């Protein structure tokens, strides 16, 4: 049976939460493999809204094993708070249904302090991070200074790791004119939270190997999106991890051949949160209409998302770099009633035509979209559950998107509700 990786094909916020939740009914194990609690997934199930940041979307499905892989940076206090919130909504989460890689890097209070101090000092050059310490935690991971989940089990070893980490962080904070972090306070907080999170610690690599040997279906859940990938995104306005499906193996502790099918999630239009280039951005009534209809506010931050027409160039680029086999197209209903719809098919930069977004930021900033205008539709697509329920012009729009991105649509989402989904091709069947 196929294992599936679900990744964003734009700048995040594509609706991955609902799609992963929908697919998790067919999976046995759901694994988060990168990112932190800056990710936001919103699930609407039988009228109840679940907002997840760190927990895999599979936690709302009874009988599924959810895993937070070693590629995720984990804020232990945010983890405990999210557990409490999800349990208050009637979801049962226990160490039998949720495991965290014992070698996962922890986000400490000093990471957030460094993150926010840098943003405050950044001025016009600020990156627009969430200020939650995700970037600094990844820096410490590759800098070999990190405190990991397993370290909480050895108080003496933990003390040494914390001393080395805070020596580095407090130098940075002093240089940025910010208050230093007190070692005793952080140590006390770590010792207090340890018994709340350590029961979930596990050899995730081993558990996934066992699941594969037993023929279990594994769903790898990515966060953010392809254009926020630290290597392949709109650098430096990116996240601090690799968001592509290739990271699923390293971020979960499985072999490169563990992923059989890559499903990319993309909206029928484009959004972005924070700073950075956005060639198809609409600063007009249409852009505001898309934002209002699509409820375009960040799940984690509440920040208003920038909105624009569908950028086929970016999604095609994401598909090629990320090995995307099929697309789940979301929020088609937001385009209902528009007399015409535009799709970006290329860019003009300094008089030259481009069929891709170049890596150089100064060129990205000058990219002007080249549009094809398509006929809109007056009928509603909201809640459609079959192709027969869709207007003919909506189907034409979908087919043109497929042609431009060179990837077929495998799923179509027509509302936030779990069952309002049209299955074209089951990723698990490959």
C-alpha positions as CSV (number, residue, x, y, z in Angstrom):
1,X,0.0,0.0,0.0
2,X,1.2,3.5,-0.8
3,X,2.6,6.0,1.7
4,X,1.6,9.6,1.0
5,X,3.3,12.9,1.7
6,X,1.2,16.0,1.8
7,X,2.9,19.3,1.2
8,X,2.0,22.9,0.4
9,X,2.6,24.1,-3.2
10,X,2.4,27.8,-2.5
11,X,3.3,30.0,0.5
12,X,1.5,27.9,3.0
13,X,-2.1,28.2,4.3
14,X,-3.3,26.2,1.3
15,X,-5.8,24.1,3.4
16,X,-3.4,21.2,4.2
17,X,-5.2,20.5,7.5
18,X,-8.5,19.6,6.0
19,X,-6.9,17.4,3.3
20,X,-4.7,15.6,5.7
21,X,-7.6,15.0,8.0
22,X,-9.7,13.7,5.0
23,X,-6.8,11.4,3.9
24,X,-6.1,10.2,7.5
25,X,-9.3,8.1,7.4
26,X,-7.4,6.0,4.9
27,X,-4.1,6.0,6.9
28,X,-2.9,4.2,9.9
29,X,-0.1,6.6,11.0
30,X,0.1,10.4,10.5
31,X,3.5,12.0,10.8
32,X,4.6,15.7,11.1
33,X,8.1,15.9,9.7
34,X,9.2,19.6,9.8
35,X,8.3,23.0,11.1
36,X,7.1,24.0,14.5
37,X,4.1,25.6,16.2
38,X,4.3,28.5,13.7
39,X,2.3,26.2,11.4
40,X,-1.5,26.5,11.5
41,X,-4.0,23.9,10.4
42,X,-7.8,24.4,10.8
43,X,-10.2,21.5,10.6
44,X,-14.0,21.8,10.6
45,X,-15.6,18.5,11.5
46,X,-19.4,18.2,12.1
47,X,-19.5,22.0,12.8
48,X,-16.7,21.9,15.3
49,X,-13.5,23.9,14.5
50,X,-10.2,22.5,15.6
51,X,-7.1,24.8,15.3
52,X,-3.9,22.8,15.4
53,X,-0.3,24.2,15.4
54,X,2.1,21.5,16.5
55,X,-0.1,18.4,16.7
56,X,-0.5,16.3,13.5
57,X,-4.0,16.6,12.0
58,X,-4.5,12.9,12.6
59,X,-5.1,13.4,16.3
60,X,-8.8,14.1,15.7
61,X,-9.2,10.7,14.1
62,X,-9.9,7.9,16.7
63,X,-7.7,4.8,16.2
64,X,-4.9,6.6,14.4
65,X,-1.3,6.9,15.6
66,X,0.0,10.4,15.4
67,X,3.8,11.2,15.3
68,X,5.8,14.3,15.7
69,X,9.1,13.6,13.9
70,X,12.7,14.6,14.6
71,X,12.5,17.2,11.9
72,X,10.0,19.3,13.9
73,X,11.2,21.8,16.5
74,X,9.1,21.4,19.6
75,X,8.1,24.0,22.1
76,X,7.2,21.8,25.1
77,X,4.9,24.5,26.7
78,X,3.1,25.1,23.5
79,X,2.7,21.3,23.2
80,X,1.1,21.0,26.6
81,X,-1.2,24.0,26.0
82,X,-2.4,22.5,22.6
83,X,-3.0,19.2,24.2
84,X,-5.2,20.9,26.8
85,X,-7.1,22.8,24.1
86,X,-7.8,19.8,22.0
87,X,-8.9,17.6,24.9
88,X,-11.3,20.4,26.0
89,X,-13.0,19.8,22.6
90,X,-13.5,16.1,23.4
91,X,-10.5,14.7,21.6
92,X,-8.7,11.9,23.5
93,X,-4.9,12.2,23.1
94,X,-2.7,9.8,25.1
95,X,0.9,8.5,24.8
96,X,-0.7,5.5,23.1
97,X,-2.0,7.6,20.3
98,X,0.7,10.3,20.0
99,X,4.5,9.9,20.0
100,X,7.3,12.5,19.7
101,X,10.8,11.7,18.4
102,X,13.1,11.7,21.4
103,X,15.8,13.3,19.3
104,X,13.6,16.3,18.4
105,X,15.0,19.8,19.1
106,X,13.3,21.8,21.8
107,X,12.3,25.5,21.5
108,X,13.2,27.3,24.7
109,X,12.1,30.8,25.9
110,X,15.4,32.2,24.9
111,X,14.7,31.2,21.2
112,X,11.6,33.4,21.2
113,X,13.5,36.2,22.9
114,X,16.2,36.1,20.2
115,X,13.6,35.9,17.4
116,X,11.7,38.9,18.6
117,X,14.8,41.0,19.4
118,X,16.0,40.4,15.8
119,X,12.7,41.3,14.3
120,X,12.5,44.5,16.4
121,X,16.0,45.5,15.3
122,X,15.4,44.6,11.7
123,X,13.6,47.7,10.6
124,X,12.7,47.7,6.9
125,X,14.8,44.5,6.5
126,X,12.7,42.4,9.0
127,X,11.5,39.0,7.7
128,X,8.1,39.0,9.3
129,X,8.6,35.9,11.5
130,X,6.0,34.8,14.0
131,X,8.5,35.5,16.8
132,X,8.0,32.0,18.3
133,X,11.7,31.0,18.1
134,X,11.4,28.5,15.3
135,X,14.3,30.0,13.3
136,X,16.8,30.3,16.2
137,X,15.9,26.7,17.3
138,X,16.8,25.4,13.8
139,X,20.0,27.5,13.9
140,X,21.0,25.8,17.2
141,X,20.2,22.4,15.8
142,X,22.7,22.7,13.0
143,X,25.1,24.6,15.3
144,X,25.0,21.6,17.6
145,X,23.9,23.6,20.6
146,X,20.4,22.4,20.8
147,X,18.6,20.9,23.8
148,X,16.7,17.8,22.6
149,X,13.6,16.1,24.1
150,X,15.7,13.2,25.3
151,X,17.9,15.5,27.3
152,X,15.0,16.2,29.7
153,X,15.5,12.7,31.1
154,X,19.0,13.5,32.5
155,X,19.0,16.5,34.8
156,X,22.8,16.8,35.0
157,X,23.3,16.5,31.2
158,X,20.4,19.0,30.6
159,X,22.1,21.6,32.9
160,X,25.3,21.5,30.8
161,X,23.4,21.7,27.5
162,X,21.4,24.7,28.8
163,X,24.5,26.5,30.0
164,X,26.1,26.2,26.6
165,X,23.0,27.3,24.8
166,X,22.3,30.4,27.0
167,X,25.9,31.5,26.8
168,X,25.3,31.9,23.1
169,X,21.8,33.3,23.3
170,X,22.6,35.9,26.0
171,X,25.5,37.2,23.9
172,X,23.1,37.8,21.0
173,X,20.5,39.4,23.3
174,X,23.1,41.8,24.8
175,X,24.2,42.8,21.3
176,X,20.6,43.5,20.3
177,X,20.0,45.6,23.4
178,X,17.5,43.1,24.8
179,X,17.2,41.6,28.3
180,X,19.1,38.5,29.0
181,X,17.4,35.2,29.8
182,X,17.9,33.9,33.3
183,X,19.3,30.4,33.4
184,X,17.7,29.3,36.7
185,X,14.2,30.4,35.5
186,X,14.5,28.4,32.3
187,X,15.9,25.3,34.1
188,X,13.0,25.4,36.6
189,X,10.5,25.6,33.8
190,X,12.1,22.7,31.9
191,X,12.1,20.5,35.0
192,X,8.4,21.4,35.6
193,X,7.3,20.5,32.0
194,X,9.5,17.4,31.6
195,X,7.1,14.9,33.2
196,X,4.3,16.3,31.0
197,X,6.0,15.7,27.7
198,X,8.5,12.8,28.3
199,X,5.8,10.1,28.4
200,X,5.3,10.9,24.7
201,X,9.0,10.5,23.8
202,X,9.8,7.5,21.6
203,X,12.2,6.0,19.0
204,X,10.1,7.3,16.1
205,X,12.4,5.8,13.5
206,X,11.9,2.3,15.0
207,X,8.1,2.7,15.3
208,X,7.8,3.8,11.7
209,X,10.0,0.9,10.6
210,X,7.6,-1.5,12.4
211,X,4.6,0.2,10.8
212,X,6.1,-0.2,7.3
213,X,7.0,-3.9,8.0
214,X,3.4,-4.5,9.0
215,X,2.1,-2.9,5.8
216,X,0.6,0.1,7.5
217,X,-0.3,3.2,5.5
218,X,1.7,6.2,6.5
219,X,0.7,9.8,5.9
220,X,3.5,12.4,6.1
221,X,2.2,15.8,6.9
222,X,4.2,18.9,5.9
223,X,3.8,22.4,7.2
224,X,4.1,25.8,5.4
225,X,4.6,25.6,1.6
226,X,7.1,25.1,-1.2
227,X,7.8,28.8,-1.7
228,X,8.8,29.0,2.0
229,X,11.4,26.2,1.7
230,X,14.7,27.4,3.0
231,X,16.5,26.3,-0.1
232,X,13.9,26.6,-2.9
233,X,11.6,29.3,-1.6
234,X,11.7,33.1,-2.0
235,X,14.8,33.4,0.2
236,X,15.3,35.1,2.6
237,X,11.6,35.5,3.2
238,X,11.2,31.8,4.0
239,X,10.9,29.5,6.9
240,X,13.9,27.8,8.5
241,X,13.3,24.2,7.4
242,X,12.9,22.3,4.1
243,X,9.2,22.1,3.4
244,X,9.4,19.8,0.3
245,X,8.4,16.1,0.4
246,X,12.0,15.1,0.3
247,X,12.3,16.2,3.9
248,X,9.7,13.6,5.0
249,X,12.4,10.9,5.1
250,X,15.0,12.8,7.0
251,X,12.5,14.5,9.2
252,X,10.8,11.3,10.3
253,X,13.6,8.8,10.2
254,X,12.7,6.6,7.3
255,X,14.4,5.7,4.0
256,X,14.1,7.9,0.9
257,X,11.9,5.3,-0.7
258,X,9.2,5.4,2.0
259,X,7.1,8.0,0.2
260,X,5.2,6.6,-2.8
261,X,3.0,9.5,-3.7
262,X,3.4,13.3,-3.2
263,X,0.2,15.3,-3.0
264,X,0.6,19.1,-3.3
265,X,-2.0,21.4,-1.8
266,X,-2.9,24.6,-3.6
267,X,-5.6,27.2,-3.4
268,X,-7.5,28.2,-6.5
269,X,-6.0,31.6,-6.0
270,X,-2.8,32.7,-4.1
271,X,-2.1,34.0,-0.6
272,X,0.9,34.9,1.4
273,X,1.5,36.0,5.0
274,X,4.3,38.4,5.9
275,X,7.1,40.0,3.9
276,X,8.5,38.9,0.5
277,X,7.8,39.0,-3.2
278,X,4.3,38.2,-4.5
279,X,4.0,38.8,-8.2
280,X,0.2,38.3,-8.5
281,X,-0.8,40.2,-5.4
282,X,-4.0,42.3,-5.8
283,X,-4.2,45.5,-3.8
284,X,-7.7,46.3,-5.0
285,X,-11.3,45.3,-4.5
286,X,-10.8,41.8,-6.0
287,X,-7.9,41.2,-3.6
288,X,-10.0,42.3,-0.6
289,X,-13.0,40.2,-1.9
290,X,-10.8,37.1,-2.0
291,X,-9.5,37.7,1.5
292,X,-13.0,38.3,2.9
293,X,-14.6,35.2,1.2
294,X,-11.7,33.0,2.0
295,X,-11.4,34.2,5.6
296,X,-7.7,34.8,5.0
297,X,-6.3,35.2,8.5
298,X,-3.5,33.2,9.9
299,X,-4.5,30.3,12.2
300,X,-1.6,30.9,14.5
301,X,-1.0,34.7,14.2
302,X,-4.3,36.1,13.1
303,X,-2.4,38.2,10.6
304,X,-4.3,39.1,7.4
305,X,-3.1,37.2,4.4
306,X,-2.1,39.0,1.1
307,X,-4.3,37.7,-1.8
308,X,-3.9,37.5,-5.5
309,X,-4.7,35.5,-8.7
310,X,-3.5,31.9,-9.1
311,X,0.2,31.8,-10.0
312,X,0.7,28.7,-12.2
313,X,4.4,29.5,-12.7
314,X,5.1,29.1,-8.9
315,X,3.0,26.0,-8.5
316,X,4.6,24.4,-11.6
317,X,8.0,25.2,-10.2
318,X,7.0,23.7,-6.8
319,X,5.7,20.6,-8.5
320,X,9.0,20.0,-10.4
321,X,11.3,20.7,-7.4
322,X,9.1,18.8,-4.9
323,X,8.2,15.8,-7.1
324,X,4.5,16.4,-6.7
325,X,2.4,13.7,-8.3
326,X,-1.0,15.2,-7.9
327,X,-2.7,18.4,-6.6
328,X,-5.5,18.9,-4.1
329,X,-7.2,22.1,-5.2
330,X,-8.9,24.0,-2.4
331,X,-11.2,27.0,-2.0
332,X,-12.6,26.9,-5.5
333,X,-15.8,28.3,-4.1
334,X,-14.1,31.6,-3.2
335,X,-14.0,32.4,-7.0
336,X,-17.8,31.9,-7.3
337,X,-19.6,34.8,-9.0
338,X,-16.5,36.5,-10.5
339,X,-17.2,37.4,-14.2
340,X,-13.6,36.7,-15.1
341,X,-10.6,35.0,-13.5
342,X,-7.0,35.6,-14.3
343,X,-4.2,33.0,-14.1
344,X,-0.5,33.9,-14.2
345,X,1.3,32.1,-17.0
346,X,4.7,33.8,-16.9
347,X,6.6,36.9,-15.7
348,X,8.1,39.9,-17.4
349,X,11.3,41.2,-15.7
350,X,13.2,44.1,-17.2
351,X,11.6,43.5,-20.6
352,X,12.5,39.7,-20.6
353,X,9.9,36.9,-20.3
354,X,10.4,34.2,-17.7
355,X,8.7,30.8,-17.3
356,X,10.0,30.5,-13.7
357,X,10.7,32.7,-10.7
358,X,14.4,33.4,-10.6
359,X,16.4,32.9,-7.4
360,X,17.8,36.4,-7.2
361,X,15.6,38.5,-4.8
362,X,16.1,41.7,-6.8
363,X,14.7,40.0,-9.9
364,X,11.8,38.5,-7.9
365,X,10.9,42.0,-6.7
366,X,10.6,43.3,-10.3
367,X,8.6,40.3,-11.6
368,X,5.4,41.5,-13.4
369,X,2.8,38.7,-14.0
370,X,1.6,37.8,-17.5
371,X,-2.0,36.8,-17.3
372,X,-4.4,34.6,-19.2
373,X,-8.1,35.6,-18.6
374,X,-10.6,32.9,-18.2
375,X,-14.4,33.0,-18.0
376,X,-15.9,32.9,-14.5
377,X,-19.1,31.3,-13.3
378,X,-22.2,32.6,-11.6
379,X,-23.3,29.3,-10.0
380,X,-22.1,28.1,-6.5
381,X,-19.5,25.4,-6.2
382,X,-19.6,25.4,-2.4
383,X,-20.3,22.0,-1.0
384,X,-20.0,20.2,-4.3
385,X,-19.1,16.5,-4.0
386,X,-18.9,15.4,-7.6
387,X,-17.8,16.8,-11.0
388,X,-21.5,16.8,-12.0
389,X,-22.2,19.4,-9.3
390,X,-19.7,21.8,-10.8
391,X,-20.4,24.5,-13.4
392,X,-18.9,23.8,-16.8
393,X,-16.8,26.9,-16.7
394,X,-15.4,25.9,-13.3
395,X,-14.4,22.6,-14.8
396,X,-12.7,24.4,-17.6
397,X,-10.8,26.5,-15.1
398,X,-9.6,23.4,-13.3
399,X,-8.5,21.8,-16.5
400,X,-6.6,24.8,-17.6
401,X,-4.8,24.9,-14.2
402,X,-3.8,21.3,-14.7
403,X,-2.4,22.1,-18.1
404,X,-0.4,25.0,-16.8
405,X,1.1,23.4,-13.8
406,X,1.7,20.0,-15.6
407,X,0.2,18.0,-12.7
408,X,-3.3,16.5,-12.5
409,X,-5.9,17.4,-9.9
410,X,-6.3,14.4,-7.5
411,X,-8.7,16.0,-5.0
412,X,-10.9,19.0,-5.0
413,X,-12.1,20.8,-1.8
414,X,-15.2,22.9,-2.0
415,X,-15.7,24.0,1.6
416,X,-13.9,23.6,5.0
417,X,-16.2,20.7,5.9
418,X,-14.5,17.3,5.9
419,X,-17.0,15.6,3.4
420,X,-17.2,18.4,0.9
421,X,-14.4,16.9,-1.2
422,X,-14.3,15.4,-4.7
423,X,-11.9,12.5,-5.1
424,X,-10.5,12.2,-8.6
425,X,-7.6,9.8,-7.8
426,X,-6.9,8.2,-4.4
427,X,-3.2,8.8,-3.5
428,X,-3.1,5.7,-1.4
429,X,-4.1,3.5,-4.3
430,X,-0.8,4.1,-6.2
